[in-house]
Amino acid sequence: MSKITFIARMTVKAGHEAAFVAACAELEQYVRAHEPDTLYYEFFKLREPNRYAVIESFRSEAAEHLHM
């Protein structure tokens, strides 16, 4: 099976960005430590206010299902 990569965009409610960024940092650390078949997992701040994206790449569909 081939690798799976996707980008998800999201809007964070005003006033909740700091908590969201902290949660994202924790998620990134957890995934890197516990999901060896996750090839890439990182959150980014977008230009638009309160907008973020996550890029996720998995070795296989099974790895993506395990992550979810």
N, C-alpha and C positions, 0 to 999 in steps of 0.2 A: 504494500500500500504506500502511496506517496505522502509526502508531508503536507500538512494543512496549516495555512497562515491566514489570519484575518485581522481586520482593524474594526474596533467598536468605538463609536463616539458617544459621549454622554454630556449632559448638562447637570451641573451641581447647583442646588439652591443657594442663592446669595446668603452669605453669612456662615455657610457650612464648608467652605473650601478648605480651611485648615484641617478640619477633621477628616475630610475626604483624602487630602494629600497624605496625611499620616496613615490612614488605613491602606492606601495604595502602596506606600513604602513597606508596610508590614506584609501585605500580600506578595509583593515582589520577592522579599526575603524568604518567605515561606515556600513559594513555588521553586525558587532556586535551590533551596535546601532539601525539598521533599519530592520533587517531580523531575527525575532525570530525563524523561522523554519530552519535557517541555524545552524546546530549543531556544525560545526567546519569549520574554514576557516583560513588558515595560509600559508604564503610563507616561503620558506627555500632556503638558498644558498647551492648548491651542490658542490662536490669536483672539478669537472671540471671547467675550466675557463669560466666565463660569463654564467654559467648554474644555473638555479633556478627551483624550483618546487612549486606548490601550492597543498595543500590537502584540499578538499572540501567535506563536508558531510551535507546532507539535510534530513529533517524529511520525505519527500515524493518527488515524481516526480514533483508535483505541485510546491513545494518550490524551487526545482532546476530550473524549468522553470521561476518562478518569479525572481530568482537571475539573470538568464541570460538576 
